[in-house]
Amino acid sequence: MNRLRRLRSSFSCKYETTKHTEYSDDEDAVVRSSRRGRSSSSNQATPSPTMDREYKRLGKEAFDVCWQLLNTDDWYKEKEKENGDIVFSRKDPKFGKIFKGQGIMDISAEALRADVFDKVEEAVSWNDTQEECKILRVIDHQTRVTYDKATEAMGGAVASRDFVNVRHIQKKGKYHISAGKTTTHPAAPPRKDTIRGENKPGCYAMMMLDNEPNKCLFIWIVNVDLKGWIPQYLIDQAMAGKILDFLNSLRKHIEDMRQV
């Protein structure tokens, strides 16, 4: 924990802004400040071996939490679509409200893992919930640091957020898992025109299905603090909608892959 505090204090600062008096989002003051310029990371220090070890520790820590969540049955059904896509939620005493979306995909777990995990920066071409994605650092075959910017939600009522995450990739049991949580990196300081959100432990997971080698169960566990002054009901609506939108984007992407 002390090492994480030192990591954060070295490279990050937090800020929140508001657009509306009732709740914050697409923030006029932030946009005005962005016109004065954006911080450059060109003269920032490269992460040290000590920081790389910390990234690996944080990634594995997120993986361990997500493994427990994947094997927890205590979920409440929020929404279900006719195609079988479902959004669940649960209240965790440590992390607060956590969402889980899942749907059956017509592709093997291994093939989907290779596409989603190994082609991270290409996701913006098919993922309607993602505006930007960049790999900031590859530490080893299991650990990487990424920058992600999400699209706005609910017609702009919830503005775009960006995130810096450390991710740990591992196969365990029937699952291929990419788990992650918020971190900091010198190449991605907070932007003046975007609210920096905080991802608590969450993951993408592909579960192999018995007797159906060409299908898998895709799971997305979302555990996020969007920051800003947003009512909980808007957060709940935004997250459930984002998850279903993502599952729809992923399913269309899989169909496109099969046609190539």
Contacts in CASP RR format, 6 or more apart in sequence:
PFRMAT RR
TARGET T0000
AUTHOR 0000-0000-0000
METHOD contacts of the structure
MODEL  1
MNRLRRLRSSFSCKYETTKHTEYSDDEDAVVRSSRRGRSSSSNQATPSPT
MDREYKRLGKEAFDVCWQLLNTDDWYKEKEKENGDIVFSRKDPKFGKIFK
GQGIMDISAEALRADVFDKVEEAVSWNDTQEECKILRVIDHQTRVTYDKA
TEAMGGAVASRDFVNVRHIQKKGKYHISAGKTTTHPAAPPRKDTIRGENK
PGCYAMMMLDNEPNKCLFIWIVNVDLKGWIPQYLIDQAMAGKILDFLNSL
RKHIEDMRQV
3 54 0 8 1.000
3 57 0 8 1.000
4 54 0 8 1.000
4 58 0 8 1.000
7 51 0 8 1.000
7 54 0 8 1.000
7 183 0 8 1.000
7 184 0 8 1.000
8 184 0 8 1.000
10 184 0 8 1.000
11 44 0 8 1.000
11 184 0 8 1.000
11 185 0 8 1.000
11 186 0 8 1.000
11 189 0 8 1.000
12 184 0 8 1.000
12 189 0 8 1.000
12 190 0 8 1.000
12 196 0 8 1.000
13 189 0 8 1.000
13 190 0 8 1.000
14 190 0 8 1.000
14 196 0 8 1.000
14 227 0 8 1.000
15 190 0 8 1.000
15 195 0 8 1.000
15 196 0 8 1.000
16 24 0 8 1.000
16 195 0 8 1.000
16 227 0 8 1.000
16 228 0 8 1.000
16 229 0 8 1.000
17 24 0 8 1.000
17 27 0 8 1.000
17 29 0 8 1.000
17 30 0 8 1.000
17 195 0 8 1.000
17 228 0 8 1.000
18 24 0 8 1.000
18 25 0 8 1.000
18 27 0 8 1.000
18 29 0 8 1.000
18 228 0 8 1.000
18 229 0 8 1.000
19 25 0 8 1.000
19 26 0 8 1.000
19 27 0 8 1.000
19 28 0 8 1.000
19 159 0 8 1.000
22 231 0 8 1.000
23 229 0 8 1.000
23 230 0 8 1.000
23 231 0 8 1.000
23 234 0 8 1.000
24 195 0 8 1.000
24 228 0 8 1.000
24 229 0 8 1.000
24 230 0 8 1.000
25 152 0 8 1.000
25 156 0 8 1.000
25 157 0 8 1.000
25 158 0 8 1.000
25 159 0 8 1.000
25 195 0 8 1.000
25 228 0 8 1.000
25 230 0 8 1.000
26 152 0 8 1.000
26 156 0 8 1.000
26 159 0 8 1.000
26 160 0 8 1.000
27 159 0 8 1.000
27 195 0 8 1.000
30 192 0 8 1.000
30 193 0 8 1.000
30 194 0 8 1.000
30 195 0 8 1.000
31 193 0 8 1.000
33 192 0 8 1.000
33 193 0 8 1.000
34 191 0 8 1.000
34 192 0 8 1.000
34 193 0 8 1.000
36 192 0 8 1.000
37 192 0 8 1.000
38 191 0 8 1.000
38 192 0 8 1.000
38 193 0 8 1.000
39 189 0 8 1.000
39 190 0 8 1.000
39 191 0 8 1.000
39 192 0 8 1.000
41 186 0 8 1.000
41 187 0 8 1.000
41 188 0 8 1.000
41 189 0 8 1.000
44 186 0 8 1.000
44 187 0 8 1.000
44 189 0 8 1.000
45 186 0 8 1.000
46 186 0 8 1.000
47 55 0 8 1.000
47 137 0 8 1.000
47 185 0 8 1.000
47 186 0 8 1.000
52 137 0 8 1.000
52 139 0 8 1.000
55 137 0 8 1.000
55 139 0 8 1.000
55 143 0 8 1.000
55 145 0 8 1.000
55 166 0 8 1.000
55 183 0 8 1.000
56 139 0 8 1.000
56 140 0 8 1.000
56 142 0 8 1.000
56 143 0 8 1.000
56 168 0 8 1.000
58 166 0 8 1.000
58 181 0 8 1.000
58 183 0 8 1.000
59 143 0 8 1.000
59 166 0 8 1.000
59 167 0 8 1.000
59 168 0 8 1.000
59 179 0 8 1.000
59 180 0 8 1.000
59 181 0 8 1.000
60 168 0 8 1.000
61 181 0 8 1.000
61 201 0 8 1.000
62 166 0 8 1.000
62 167 0 8 1.000
62 168 0 8 1.000
62 179 0 8 1.000
62 180 0 8 1.000
62 181 0 8 1.000
62 201 0 8 1.000
62 202 0 8 1.000
62 203 0 8 1.000
63 168 0 8 1.000
63 170 0 8 1.000
63 177 0 8 1.000
63 179 0 8 1.000
63 180 0 8 1.000
63 203 0 8 1.000
65 95 0 8 1.000
65 179 0 8 1.000
65 201 0 8 1.000
65 202 0 8 1.000
66 177 0 8 1.000
66 179 0 8 1.000
66 180 0 8 1.000
66 201 0 8 1.000
66 202 0 8 1.000
66 203 0 8 1.000
66 205 0 8 1.000
66 221 0 8 1.000
67 172 0 8 1.000
67 177 0 8 1.000
67 179 0 8 1.000
69 98 0 8 1.000
69 100 0 8 1.000
69 201 0 8 1.000
69 202 0 8 1.000
69 203 0 8 1.000
69 221 0 8 1.000
70 175 0 8 1.000
70 177 0 8 1.000
70 203 0 8 1.000
70 205 0 8 1.000
70 219 0 8 1.000
70 221 0 8 1.000
72 90 0 8 1.000
74 90 0 8 1.000
75 88 0 8 1.000
75 89 0 8 1.000
75 90 0 8 1.000
75 100 0 8 1.000
76 88 0 8 1.000
76 89 0 8 1.000
76 90 0 8 1.000
77 86 0 8 1.000
77 87 0 8 1.000
77 88 0 8 1.000
78 87 0 8 1.000
78 88 0 8 1.000
78 89 0 8 1.000
78 99 0 8 1.000
78 236 0 8 1.000
78 240 0 8 1.000
79 86 0 8 1.000
79 87 0 8 1.000
79 240 0 8 1.000
79 241 0 8 1.000
79 244 0 8 1.000
80 86 0 8 1.000
80 87 0 8 1.000
81 244 0 8 1.000
83 251 0 8 1.000
84 103 0 8 1.000
84 104 0 8 1.000
85 101 0 8 1.000
85 102 0 8 1.000
85 103 0 8 1.000
85 244 0 8 1.000
85 247 0 8 1.000
85 248 0 8 1.000
86 101 0 8 1.000
86 102 0 8 1.000
86 103 0 8 1.000
87 99 0 8 1.000
87 100 0 8 1.000
87 101 0 8 1.000
87 240 0 8 1.000
87 241 0 8 1.000
87 243 0 8 1.000
87 244 0 8 1.000
88 99 0 8 1.000
88 100 0 8 1.000
88 101 0 8 1.000
88 102 0 8 1.000
89 97 0 8 1.000
89 98 0 8 1.000
89 99 0 8 1.000
89 100 0 8 1.000
89 236 0 8 1.000
90 97 0 8 1.000
90 98 0 8 1.000
90 100 0 8 1.000
91 97 0 8 1.000
91 98 0 8 1.000
92 98 0 8 1.000
92 223 0 8 1.000
95 200 0 8 1.000
95 201 0 8 1.000
95 223 0 8 1.000
96 223 0 8 1.000
97 232 0 8 1.000
97 236 0 8 1.000
98 200 0 8 1.000
98 221 0 8 1.000
98 222 0 8 1.000
98 223 0 8 1.000
99 221 0 8 1.000
99 222 0 8 1.000
99 223 0 8 1.000
99 239 0 8 1.000
99 240 0 8 1.000
99 243 0 8 1.000
100 219 0 8 1.000
100 220 0 8 1.000
100 221 0 8 1.000
100 222 0 8 1.000
101 219 0 8 1.000
101 220 0 8 1.000
101 221 0 8 1.000
101 222 0 8 1.000
101 243 0 8 1.000
101 244 0 8 1.000
101 247 0 8 1.000
102 217 0 8 1.000
102 218 0 8 1.000
102 219 0 8 1.000
102 220 0 8 1.000
102 247 0 8 1.000
103 217 0 8 1.000
103 218 0 8 1.000
103 219 0 8 1.000
103 247 0 8 1.000
104 209 0 8 1.000
104 215 0 8 1.000
104 216 0 8 1.000
104 217 0 8 1.000
104 218 0 8 1.000
105 112 0 8 1.000
105 206 0 8 1.000
105 215 0 8 1.000
105 216 0 8 1.000
105 217 0 8 1.000
105 218 0 8 1.000
105 250 0 8 1.000
105 251 0 8 1.000
105 254 0 8 1.000
106 214 0 8 1.000
106 215 0 8 1.000
106 254 0 8 1.000
106 255 0 8 1.000
106 258 0 8 1.000
107 214 0 8 1.000
107 215 0 8 1.000
107 216 0 8 1.000
107 254 0 8 1.000
107 257 0 8 1.000
107 258 0 8 1.000
108 208 0 8 1.000
108 213 0 8 1.000
108 214 0 8 1.000
108 215 0 8 1.000
108 216 0 8 1.000
109 174 0 8 1.000
109 175 0 8 1.000
109 176 0 8 1.000
109 206 0 8 1.000
109 207 0 8 1.000
109 208 0 8 1.000
109 209 0 8 1.000
109 216 0 8 1.000
110 176 0 8 1.000
112 176 0 8 1.000
112 206 0 8 1.000
112 216 0 8 1.000
112 218 0 8 1.000
112 254 0 8 1.000
113 171 0 8 1.000
113 176 0 8 1.000
113 206 0 8 1.000
115 253 0 8 1.000
115 257 0 8 1.000
116 123 0 8 1.000
116 178 0 8 1.000
116 204 0 8 1.000
116 206 0 8 1.000
116 250 0 8 1.000
117 169 0 8 1.000
117 176 0 8 1.000
117 178 0 8 1.000
117 204 0 8 1.000
120 133 0 8 1.000
120 135 0 8 1.000
120 144 0 8 1.000
120 146 0 8 1.000
121 133 0 8 1.000
121 134 0 8 1.000
121 135 0 8 1.000
123 130 0 8 1.000
123 133 0 8 1.000
124 130 0 8 1.000
124 131 0 8 1.000
124 132 0 8 1.000
124 133 0 8 1.000
126 249 0 8 1.000
126 250 0 8 1.000
126 252 0 8 1.000
126 253 0 8 1.000
126 256 0 8 1.000
127 246 0 8 1.000
127 249 0 8 1.000
127 250 0 8 1.000
127 253 0 8 1.000
128 151 0 8 1.000
128 245 0 8 1.000
128 246 0 8 1.000
128 248 0 8 1.000
128 249 0 8 1.000
129 150 0 8 1.000
129 151 0 8 1.000
129 242 0 8 1.000
129 245 0 8 1.000
129 246 0 8 1.000
129 249 0 8 1.000
130 148 0 8 1.000
130 149 0 8 1.000
130 150 0 8 1.000
130 151 0 8 1.000
131 149 0 8 1.000
131 150 0 8 1.000
131 151 0 8 1.000
131 160 0 8 1.000
132 147 0 8 1.000
132 148 0 8 1.000
132 149 0 8 1.000
132 162 0 8 1.000
133 146 0 8 1.000
133 147 0 8 1.000
133 148 0 8 1.000
133 149 0 8 1.000
134 146 0 8 1.000
134 147 0 8 1.000
134 148 0 8 1.000
134 188 0 8 1.000
135 144 0 8 1.000
135 145 0 8 1.000
135 146 0 8 1.000
136 144 0 8 1.000
136 145 0 8 1.000
136 146 0 8 1.000
136 147 0 8 1.000
136 164 0 8 1.000
136 185 0 8 1.000
136 187 0 8 1.000
136 188 0 8 1.000
137 144 0 8 1.000
137 145 0 8 1.000
137 185 0 8 1.000
137 187 0 8 1.000
138 144 0 8 1.000
139 145 0 8 1.000
141 169 0 8 1.000
142 168 0 8 1.000
142 169 0 8 1.000
142 170 0 8 1.000
143 166 0 8 1.000
143 167 0 8 1.000
143 168 0 8 1.000
143 169 0 8 1.000
144 166 0 8 1.000
144 167 0 8 1.000
144 169 0 8 1.000
145 164 0 8 1.000
145 165 0 8 1.000
145 166 0 8 1.000
145 167 0 8 1.000
145 183 0 8 1.000
145 185 0 8 1.000
146 164 0 8 1.000
146 165 0 8 1.000
146 167 0 8 1.000
147 162 0 8 1.000
147 163 0 8 1.000
147 164 0 8 1.000
147 185 0 8 1.000
147 187 0 8 1.000
147 188 0 8 1.000
148 162 0 8 1.000
148 163 0 8 1.000
148 164 0 8 1.000
148 165 0 8 1.000
149 160 0 8 1.000
149 161 0 8 1.000
149 162 0 8 1.000
149 163 0 8 1.000
149 194 0 8 1.000
150 160 0 8 1.000
150 161 0 8 1.000
150 162 0 8 1.000
150 163 0 8 1.000
150 242 0 8 1.000
151 160 0 8 1.000
152 158 0 8 1.000
152 159 0 8 1.000
152 160 0 8 1.000
153 238 0 8 1.000
153 241 0 8 1.000
153 242 0 8 1.000
154 234 0 8 1.000
154 237 0 8 1.000
154 238 0 8 1.000
157 234 0 8 1.000
157 238 0 8 1.000
158 226 0 8 1.000
158 230 0 8 1.000
158 234 0 8 1.000
158 235 0 8 1.000
158 238 0 8 1.000
159 195 0 8 1.000
160 194 0 8 1.000
160 195 0 8 1.000
161 194 0 8 1.000
161 195 0 8 1.000
161 196 0 8 1.000
161 197 0 8 1.000
161 226 0 8 1.000
161 227 0 8 1.000
162 191 0 8 1.000
162 194 0 8 1.000
162 195 0 8 1.000
162 196 0 8 1.000
162 197 0 8 1.000
163 182 0 8 1.000
163 196 0 8 1.000
163 197 0 8 1.000
163 198 0 8 1.000
163 199 0 8 1.000
164 182 0 8 1.000
164 183 0 8 1.000
164 184 0 8 1.000
164 185 0 8 1.000
164 188 0 8 1.000
164 196 0 8 1.000
165 180 0 8 1.000
165 181 0 8 1.000
165 182 0 8 1.000
165 183 0 8 1.000
165 199 0 8 1.000
166 180 0 8 1.000
166 181 0 8 1.000
166 183 0 8 1.000
167 178 0 8 1.000
167 179 0 8 1.000
167 180 0 8 1.000
168 178 0 8 1.000
168 179 0 8 1.000
168 180 0 8 1.000
169 176 0 8 1.000
169 177 0 8 1.000
169 178 0 8 1.000
169 179 0 8 1.000
170 177 0 8 1.000
170 179 0 8 1.000
171 177 0 8 1.000
174 207 0 8 1.000
174 208 0 8 1.000
175 205 0 8 1.000
175 206 0 8 1.000
175 207 0 8 1.000
175 208 0 8 1.000
176 205 0 8 1.000
176 206 0 8 1.000
177 203 0 8 1.000
177 204 0 8 1.000
177 205 0 8 1.000
178 203 0 8 1.000
178 204 0 8 1.000
178 205 0 8 1.000
179 201 0 8 1.000
179 202 0 8 1.000
179 203 0 8 1.000
180 199 0 8 1.000
180 201 0 8 1.000
180 202 0 8 1.000
180 203 0 8 1.000
181 199 0 8 1.000
181 200 0 8 1.000
181 201 0 8 1.000
181 202 0 8 1.000
182 197 0 8 1.000
182 198 0 8 1.000
182 199 0 8 1.000
182 200 0 8 1.000
190 196 0 8 1.000
195 226 0 8 1.000
195 227 0 8 1.000
195 228 0 8 1.000
196 227 0 8 1.000
197 224 0 8 1.000
197 225 0 8 1.000
197 226 0 8 1.000
197 227 0 8 1.000
198 224 0 8 1.000
198 225 0 8 1.000
198 227 0 8 1.000
199 223 0 8 1.000
199 224 0 8 1.000
199 225 0 8 1.000
200 223 0 8 1.000
200 224 0 8 1.000
200 225 0 8 1.000
201 221 0 8 1.000
201 223 0 8 1.000
202 221 0 8 1.000
202 222 0 8 1.000
202 223 0 8 1.000
203 219 0 8 1.000
203 220 0 8 1.000
203 221 0 8 1.000
204 218 0 8 1.000
204 219 0 8 1.000
204 220 0 8 1.000
205 218 0 8 1.000
205 219 0 8 1.000
205 220 0 8 1.000
205 221 0 8 1.000
206 216 0 8 1.000
206 217 0 8 1.000
206 218 0 8 1.000
206 219 0 8 1.000
207 216 0 8 1.000
207 217 0 8 1.000
207 218 0 8 1.000
207 219 0 8 1.000
208 216 0 8 1.000
209 215 0 8 1.000
209 216 0 8 1.000
209 217 0 8 1.000
218 247 0 8 1.000
218 250 0 8 1.000
220 243 0 8 1.000
220 246 0 8 1.000
220 247 0 8 1.000
222 239 0 8 1.000
222 242 0 8 1.000
222 243 0 8 1.000
224 239 0 8 1.000
226 235 0 8 1.000
226 238 0 8 1.000
END
